[in-house]
Amino acid sequence: MNYPSRLIEDAVNEISKLPGIGKKTALRLTLHLLKREEQQTRSLSDALLAMRTQTRFCTRCNSISDDELCTICKSTRRDAALLCVVVDTRDVLAIENTSQYTGVYHVLGGIISPLEGIGPADLHIDSLVNRIAQESIREVILALSPTMEGDTTAFYLQKKLKPTGVKISTIARGIPMGGDLEYADEVTLGRSIVSRVAYD
């Protein structure tokens, strides 16, 4: 694609690195930003930079937070004895959108994937075991996507957590095999949380 300006080309190249955005969409966004008032573009730039440099991770659950503890971990309205284990913050958001879950979360930060060189030591599994030992957790819900890697991670966690004596369950399989939680509709995801089954 020929660009009228190197600056436009650089902007298109950077924007097209975002997931789901090709060169044509990136060009459309770049030209839109060029038409905006300079202050509006600066506000967007400042918001993105602040998000990147100031966002923290909750010291308890590893989810994205503005403070040491996220709003869910701080809340006294949540059932702190019910712990839902998820891959990342996108899964927390997906489950929260169902309005069916009132417990707390633990974000693993990924799933076991030998092909990608990700093993148990690369995930927040030790902190999960420590939470179960230190907090009064009565049930752990494994809310992992029903993929090969998700099942491998769930199997590993079940073996790792079994000695703690905590009840371990997994979300019901209303989610299609090979699907990701973030793409499930709220009704299906909500039902799978409510209809969770024991993980044997």
C-alpha positions as CSV (number, residue, x, y, z in Angstrom):
1,M,0.0,0.0,0.0
2,N,1.3,3.4,-0.9
3,Y,1.1,6.1,1.8
4,P,1.2,9.9,1.2
5,S,3.4,10.3,4.3
6,R,6.0,8.4,6.2
7,L,4.2,9.5,9.4
8,I,0.9,8.1,8.2
9,E,2.7,4.8,7.3
10,D,4.3,4.6,10.7
11,A,1.0,5.1,12.5
12,V,-0.7,2.5,10.3
13,N,2.1,0.0,11.0
14,E,1.8,0.5,14.7
15,I,-2.0,0.4,14.9
16,S,-2.2,-2.7,12.6
17,K,-0.1,-4.6,15.3
18,L,-3.2,-4.6,17.5
19,P,-5.2,-7.9,17.4
20,G,-8.0,-8.0,14.8
21,I,-6.9,-4.8,13.0
22,G,-5.6,-5.1,9.5
23,K,-3.9,-2.4,7.4
24,K,-7.1,-1.1,5.9
25,T,-8.7,-0.6,9.3
26,A,-5.5,0.8,10.7
27,L,-5.4,3.4,7.8
28,R,-9.1,4.3,8.5
29,L,-8.3,4.8,12.2
30,T,-5.2,6.8,11.4
31,L,-7.0,9.1,9.1
32,H,-9.8,9.5,11.7
33,L,-7.2,10.5,14.3
34,L,-5.7,13.0,11.9
35,K,-9.1,14.7,11.5
36,R,-9.7,15.0,15.3
37,E,-8.7,18.0,17.3
38,E,-5.1,17.8,18.5
39,Q,-6.3,17.7,22.2
40,Q,-8.5,14.7,21.5
41,T,-5.7,12.8,20.0
42,R,-3.4,13.8,22.8
43,S,-6.0,12.7,25.4
44,L,-6.1,9.2,23.7
45,S,-2.3,9.1,23.6
46,D,-2.1,10.1,27.3
47,A,-4.8,7.5,28.3
48,L,-2.9,4.7,26.5
49,L,0.4,5.7,28.0
50,A,-1.1,6.0,31.5
51,M,-2.8,2.6,31.1
52,R,0.5,1.0,30.0
53,T,2.7,2.6,32.7
54,Q,0.4,2.8,35.7
55,T,-1.8,-0.3,35.6
56,R,-0.8,-2.7,38.3
57,F,-1.7,-6.3,39.2
58,C,-3.6,-7.2,42.3
59,T,-1.3,-8.7,44.9
60,R,-3.9,-11.3,45.9
61,C,-5.5,-12.5,42.7
62,N,-3.2,-11.2,39.9
63,S,-6.0,-9.5,38.0
64,I,-5.5,-6.0,36.6
65,S,-5.9,-3.3,39.2
66,D,-5.4,0.4,39.9
67,D,-4.3,-0.3,43.5
68,E,-2.5,-3.1,45.5
69,L,-5.8,-5.0,45.7
70,C,-8.4,-5.0,42.9
71,T,-12.0,-3.9,43.6
72,I,-13.2,-7.6,43.8
73,C,-10.6,-8.6,46.4
74,K,-11.4,-5.5,48.4
75,S,-15.2,-6.0,48.3
76,T,-16.9,-7.2,51.5
77,R,-19.9,-8.3,49.4
78,R,-18.0,-11.1,47.7
79,D,-17.9,-14.7,49.0
80,A,-14.2,-15.0,49.8
81,A,-14.5,-18.7,50.4
82,L,-15.4,-19.4,46.8
83,L,-12.4,-19.1,44.5
84,C,-12.7,-19.1,40.7
85,V,-9.4,-19.9,38.8
86,V,-9.2,-18.3,35.4
87,V,-6.5,-17.8,32.8
88,D,-6.5,-14.0,32.5
89,T,-8.4,-10.8,33.3
90,R,-10.5,-11.2,30.1
91,D,-12.0,-14.3,31.7
92,V,-12.8,-12.4,34.9
93,L,-14.6,-9.8,32.8
94,A,-16.5,-12.4,30.9
95,I,-17.7,-14.1,34.1
96,E,-18.5,-10.8,35.8
97,N,-20.7,-9.9,32.9
98,T,-22.9,-12.9,33.7
99,S,-23.9,-11.5,37.1
100,Q,-24.1,-15.1,38.3
101,Y,-20.8,-15.4,40.3
102,T,-20.3,-13.7,43.7
103,G,-17.0,-15.2,44.8
104,V,-13.4,-14.1,44.2
105,Y,-10.8,-15.0,41.5
106,H,-7.3,-16.2,41.0
107,V,-5.7,-15.3,37.6
108,L,-3.1,-17.9,36.5
109,G,-1.6,-15.6,33.9
110,G,-1.7,-18.3,31.2
111,I,-2.2,-22.0,30.7
112,I,0.2,-24.9,30.5
113,S,1.3,-25.2,26.9
114,P,4.4,-27.3,26.2
115,L,4.4,-26.3,22.5
116,E,4.8,-22.6,23.6
117,G,7.3,-23.5,26.3
118,I,4.8,-22.6,29.1
119,G,5.0,-24.8,32.1
120,P,3.5,-24.8,35.6
121,A,6.4,-22.7,36.9
122,D,5.5,-19.9,34.5
123,L,2.0,-19.5,36.0
124,H,0.7,-18.2,39.3
125,I,0.1,-21.7,40.7
126,D,2.3,-21.5,43.8
127,S,0.4,-18.3,44.9
128,L,-2.8,-20.2,44.4
129,V,-1.7,-23.1,46.6
130,N,-0.6,-20.5,49.2
131,R,-4.0,-18.7,49.1
132,I,-5.8,-22.0,49.7
133,A,-3.4,-22.7,52.7
134,Q,-3.8,-19.2,54.2
135,E,-7.4,-18.2,53.4
136,S,-10.6,-20.0,54.3
137,I,-11.3,-21.3,50.8
138,R,-14.1,-23.9,50.8
139,E,-14.3,-24.4,47.0
140,V,-12.1,-23.9,44.0
141,I,-13.8,-23.6,40.6
142,L,-11.6,-24.3,37.6
143,A,-13.0,-22.0,34.9
144,L,-10.6,-22.8,32.1
145,S,-11.4,-22.9,28.4
146,P,-12.2,-26.5,27.2
147,T,-9.2,-26.8,25.0
148,M,-6.3,-29.3,25.2
149,E,-4.2,-26.8,27.1
150,G,-7.1,-25.8,29.4
151,D,-7.8,-29.5,30.2
152,T,-4.0,-30.1,30.8
153,T,-3.9,-27.1,33.2
154,A,-7.1,-28.2,35.0
155,F,-5.7,-31.8,35.4
156,Y,-2.4,-30.4,36.8
157,L,-4.2,-28.1,39.2
158,Q,-6.5,-30.9,40.4
159,K,-3.5,-33.0,41.2
160,K,-1.7,-30.1,42.9
161,L,-4.7,-29.0,45.0
162,K,-6.1,-32.4,46.0
163,P,-3.8,-32.7,49.0
164,T,-5.3,-29.5,50.4
165,G,-8.7,-31.1,50.9
166,V,-10.5,-28.2,49.3
167,K,-13.5,-29.0,47.1
168,I,-12.6,-28.7,43.4
169,S,-15.1,-28.2,40.7
170,T,-15.1,-27.2,37.1
171,I,-17.5,-25.2,35.1
172,A,-20.1,-27.2,33.2
173,R,-19.4,-27.9,29.5
174,G,-21.9,-25.6,28.0
175,I,-18.9,-24.0,26.4
176,P,-18.0,-25.7,23.1
177,M,-14.8,-27.8,23.0
178,G,-12.0,-25.7,21.6
179,G,-13.8,-22.4,22.4
180,D,-12.5,-19.5,24.6
181,L,-14.4,-18.2,27.5
182,E,-14.2,-14.6,26.4
183,Y,-16.3,-15.4,23.3
184,A,-19.1,-17.2,25.1
185,D,-22.4,-15.4,25.5
186,E,-23.4,-14.3,29.0
187,V,-26.3,-16.8,29.3
188,T,-24.1,-19.9,28.4
189,L,-21.3,-18.8,30.6
190,G,-23.6,-17.9,33.5
191,R,-25.3,-21.4,33.3
192,S,-21.9,-23.1,33.2
193,I,-20.9,-21.3,36.4
194,V,-24.1,-22.1,38.2
195,S,-24.1,-25.7,36.9
196,R,-20.5,-26.5,37.7
197,V,-19.6,-30.1,38.5
198,A,-17.0,-31.7,40.8
199,Y,-13.7,-32.2,39.2
200,D,-12.7,-35.9,39.6
